[in-house]
């Protein structure tokens, strides 16, 4: 057998760090799906609240300026409602992510609950086919 020697330079180049801990596995069941569905519901309500806040900001802008209609292209209105608009956009993004998580949970829960069964293909004789289809 050959002896393998390691130089000090090679040893210093190799990092002996512990591996990062793995994420805990999620148990896919109806409770996990329900939890994620409630999360989507709450986030959709957050989008509604953010939209109402945006409408309130627009109404405040109209009242403070004495306008009947607000042009959304108006730079002063954009500055006035920038935070509210950013909140609406962020809330909608969170809803999209939560819906994707819900779809994943539904798909994985279905895989756990209902295993795919391999059904054998029935063997049908030519005589049976002729009898059934009149050939």
C-alpha positions, 0 to 999 in steps of 0.5 A: 500500500502507498502512504499518502502524505498531506502537506501543511499547505494543503491542510490549510486550504481545506476547510473543515466546517460542519455542513449547514443543518437541513430544513425540517421536512414538512409533513404533507397532510390536510392540516398543512394545506389548511394552514396555507389556505388560511395564510392565503386568505389573510394575505388576500385581506391584506391586499384589500386593506392596502387597496382601501388605504390607496383609495383613501390616499387618493381621496385625501389628495383630491380634498387637499387640492380641491380636485374632482378627479386625480390623474394617476400620471400626476407626479405630485399624486405619485409622490403623495401615494408612493408608500401606499402603492408600494404596499399594494404591490408588495401585498400582491406579491406576497399573495402570489407566493402564498398561492404557490405555496398552497398549490405545492401543499395541495399537490404534495398532500395528494401524493401522500394520500392517494398513491397511484395504482398501476392497473393492469391492462385487460386482455381482450380477445379478438372474438370479444372485440368482434362481439362488442363492436360487431366486426 
